[in-house]
Amino acid sequence: MILRFALVLALGTSITFMLTPLIRAWCIRKGWYDLPEARRVHQIPTPRLGGAAMFAGFMVALAAAVVVPWGVPQMQRFPIESFRLGLLAAGATLMWVVMTIDDLKKLSARFRLMIQILAALIAVGPYLWEWTLHPAVNGVDVGARGIIATAFNTPFMQVNFHKIWPPLAIGFTIFWIVGMTNALNWIDGLDGLAAGVTLIAAIVLAIHTYSLGQYSLVLVPLALAGACLGFLPHNFHPAKIFMGDGGAMVIGYTLAICSIIGGAKLATALLVLGVPLLDGVWMIIWRRVRGAGASVSDRGHLHHRLLDLGLSQRQVVAFYYTVSILFGSLGLLLPDSWWKLGALSILTGLMIGLLFYLARKQPQTQNSH
């Protein structure tokens, strides 16, 4: 079984690693660059379609994830589980196609949001109209014909959206997927940041999924981890190529699905991705308070403010990696939801304190698209 896990990870890594220089050369020939501007960190034009290589590596690894469980009883999946992987592939493909167009020819923020919602609806699948959880098979809960967060646990109670009203489950799932998609896109502002944080989060979710005995589903975050691992050598500072929205939004979308497919793993996801998620919430609130739209581009994100404080790109990226590894490990090791709530509260408190300090120290300058 371990060899099959390694195969999926290796496929995603090797294909992405080999394709990225080819994509870079193609971008150079076509003149497809991410140009320097006031809110950006890089100083020279840099090819920006690395997400194409990541998408290819992920899709090949995901296809392998459908095949490699054959012959291993512990990894056998029900047809409904394979159907969910098909929904993931369809939604990720839509996201990649449209966001790659956005990389080449800027699309409106409203249209991109519509595509994100549509991709989330694709993931939800037939649950949109069925509102049904299928009965257990051989003692294993089969769940919905779709990727849906029907419930989540708190230290106080289980909040079961499906039992309360199925549209609540649909709404929460869309909110989670769209929010995660944008959070990963927003931190794609420094070399190696988005890919590295996603790699850490995918590995943490793979370990969590394995601990739940969902062996076939472990392959999904491993496919994502492979795509990020193969891209990182080309994207570390100084980056030779950027992933663009076609990469950042696909990995955010996939990571969101990895955290809810086969049962919600929200506490672990919130801990390992606490910094980018809280930064995203902070920026939305901060921009609204200042009278700007949520989609306005500026240098107000945490990674920009840390740079302005005097840290280097590598130091800022190392800070994000360290926090993600630390709190992701707590998500795996802490014994129950009370402990996880405590860790999340500590992370939230530290982040709010840091963001308030930086906001007072460095007033934000805004630049519209």
N, C-alpha and C positions, 0 to 999 in steps of 0.2 A: 504493500500500500504506500509506503514512504517513497518508493521509486516512482510511483505514478504521480505523487505530489511533485516530486522533483522534476519529472518530465514536463508537466504543465508550466511550472515556473521557468524551466530552462527554455522552453519554446517561446514564451512571451519575451524573455530577456534577449535571446539570440536574434530573433527576427527583428525586434525593435532596434537592437544595437547595430545590426547590419544594414537596415534600411535607412536609418537616420542620416548617414553621410550622403546617400544617394538623393534623399529628399533635399538635403542642404544644397548639393550641387545643382539640382533642378531649380530651386528657388533663386540661386545666384544667376543662372542663365536667364530666368524669366524676370529678374529684378524684383522679386517679392521679398521685401525687407520690412522689418519693424524699425521705423526711423526714430532717431532721438527727438525728444521734445521736453518741455519744461517739467512735466510731472513724471517722466520716465528716468530710470537710473542709468541705463546704458548710454554710452557716448558715441558709438559707431553703429551704422546700419547693420542689422543682424537678421538673417533668414528666420521666418517665423512659422513655418508649417510643419514643425516637428511632430505635431499631433497626428499627422497622417501615418508616420511610422509607429507611433504608440497605438493607434487604432488598429493597424494591421497586426501588430504583435499580439494585442489583446484578443482580437477576434480569432486568430489562429489558435491561441492558447485556449480560448473558450470552446472552440470546436473540438479540440483535443479533450477538454473536460467532459464533453458528452460521451466520448468513446472510451477513455481509459478506465472507467469503473467496470467495464465488461469483464466478467470472470472473477470478480472479487465480491463475495456475498455481502460483506459489510458496507460496500460502496454502491450497491444497487439502488437505483432511484425509481420512483413511480413515474408513469407517463406524465402526470401533472407537474412533476418537478422539471422534467425536460421541457415541457411547455413554458414554464416560467423562464428558463434560460433563453428560449426563443423570444419571449417578450423583452428580456434584457437586451438581446442582440438587436432587435428591431428598434427599440428606443435609443440605444447608443448609436446606431447607424444614422437615424434621423438627426440626432444631436450633432454628430460629426459632420455630416453633409452641410447642414445649414450654418454651423459655426465656422466651418472652413470657408464658406462663401463670405461670412462676416469678416474673416481675416483678410480676404482679398478685396472685398467691397463692403464698406461699413453698412450694417443694417441698423435699424432703429432699436432702441432699448425695449420698446413696447413689443416689437415683432419678436425679438429674441426671447422675451418673457413668455410670449404665446407659444413658441416652439418648446420651451422648457416645460410648460404645463402640458402640452400635447405629448411630449415624451414621457412625462410622469403618468399620464392617462393610459398610454400604451402599456406601461409597466403594470398598472392596476388591472388591465385586461378585462375579461368577462365579468369580474366581480362588480364592474360598473353597473351592470344591469341584473346580475344574478342575485347579489346580496346573500350568497350562500357559502357556508363552510361545509366541505364534503366530509363524510364520516371517516373514522380511522380505518386503516387497512392493516391487518395483522398487528394491531396494537399501536400503530404509528399514526399520528395525526397527519392527515393529508392537507387540510386547510382549503384555502380559496383557489379558484382557477385564476390566479393572478398573483402579483407581488404586492402585498397589502399589509400594513401595520394595523392589525385588528385590535391589539391591546398592548399595554405596557405596564410594568410593575413599578410601584413606588413603595417606600417603607411603610406607608399607611394602608394601601389597598392596591388592588389591580384595577386599572381603568380599562374597561373593555368597551371599545368603541362599537364593535360589532353588535353587542347585546343592547347597548344604549340606542343606537341608530346607525345602520351601516354607512350612510353618507358621511357621518363623522369620521369613520375609518378612511374613507376615500379622501376627504378633505385633509386629514392629518398626513396621509401618505404623500399627497401632492405637495403640501407645505414642506414636509421633510426633504423630499427629493429636490424641489426647486431651491430650498434654502441651502442644502449641502452643495448643490451644483454651483451656486453663486459664491459660496464661501471659499471653495477651492479656486474658483476663477479669480477672486479678489486677492488672494495671496500670491498669485502668479506674477509677482512684481520684482522678484530677485532671482538670480541664477540658482537653480537647484532647489528652490523653496517648495513649490507646489508638488513637484515630482517626489521629493524626498519625504515630505510630510505624508503624502498619499501612500508611499511605500511603507512607511512605519505603520500607518493606520491599517493598511491591508494585511500586513503580517499579524498585527494584534488581533484583527477580526478573524483571520484564518485560525489562529491559536484558540480563540474563544469558540469558534464553530467546531473545531476538533474536540474541545473539551465537552461539548454538548453531544458528541457522538454523531454529528451530521457530516459524515466523512465525505460524501460526494459533494456537498456544498463547500467544503474547504477549498476545492479546486477553483471556485470563482474568485475569491480575493487573491489567491495565488496567481491566477492569470493576470489580474490587475497589477499585482506586485511585480511580476515579470516585465510588463510593459514599462513600468516606472524605472525598474532597475536597469533595463537596457538603454533607456534614454538618458539617465543621469550622467554617465561619463561624457556625453556631448553637451550637457547643460550646466555642469558645475562652472563656477566663476573662474575665468571669464568664459561665458557661454559661447559656443559656436553656432547654436541654433536655439530658438525659442519654440515652445509647443503651440503657442497661440491659443485662441479660444477653442479651436477645434480639438485641442488636446486637453486644456484645463477643464472645460465643461463636461467632456466625456468622462474624465477620471472622477470628477465630482459626482456626476450622475451615477456612475458605476459603484462608487464607494457608498453612496446613499443606499443603493439597492443591496449591497453586501451587508449592510447593517440591519436590514429588515427581512431579507429573504430567509425563509425557514424559521421565522420567529424573530421578534425584535431584539436587537442587542444594543438598545439605545444608550444605556448607561455607559457601556464600554466605549461606544462611538463618541459620546459627549466628552468623555475624559480624554481620549487620545486626540480628539480634534477640538478641544476646548478653546485653544488660543484663536485659530481662524474663525470659529463660529462666534465667539464672543466679540472678536474684532469686527466681524460683519454686522452684528446687532448694534454694536456701539456706533459704527459709521452711519447706519441708517438713522438712528436716533439723533446723532450729532448733526447730520446734514439737515434733518427736518427742523431741529431747533434753530439752526442758522438760516432757515428759509430756502434751502436748496433741495433739489430732487434727489431721491435715493440713488439714481443712476449717474449723477454727476461724477466726473473723474477728478481726482485731486491727489494730494500727497498727505492725506490724513490717516492712512492706514498705519497700523502699528509698525510694520516693517519700515515704512518711510520715516516715521518719527524716530525710530531707533537709529537709522542711518543719519538723520539730522542731528542726533545726539552725539555723533562722532564714532559710532561703531562701523566696522567694515561690513561689506556684504557677507563675507564668510562668517563673521562673528554673529550677525543677525540670524543667518540660516542655522548656525550651530545652536543658538538659543531656542529657536523653534523646534529643532530636532530633539534637543535635550528635554524640553517640556513635554513634547509628544511621547517620547520614550518613557519618561518618568510616570506621567499620569496614565498612559496606556498600560504600563505594567501594574499600576495600582488597580486599574479596571479588571485586570486578569487575576490579581492576587487577593484582593479584598474579599472577605468571606460572605458579605451579604449587602443588601441594598442600603442599609443604614450607613455602613462604612463608605460605600460609594457616594452616597449623598453628601457625607462629610467631606470627602476628597473633592467632589465637584464644587462644594461651597467654598472650600479653601482656594481652589483654582479661580473661581469667579471673583472672590474678594481680592485676590492678588492682581488679577487682570484689570478690574475696575480701578483699583488704586493706581496701577501703573498707567492706565490710559488717562485718568484724571490728571496725574502728575505731568505727563507729556503734553496733554492738551493745554494746561496752564503755562507750561514752559515754552511751548512752540505753537503759537496761534496758527491756525490752518489757512493755507492759501488754496483757493479753488480754481480749477481750470475746466471749463466745459468742453465736451466733445466738439 
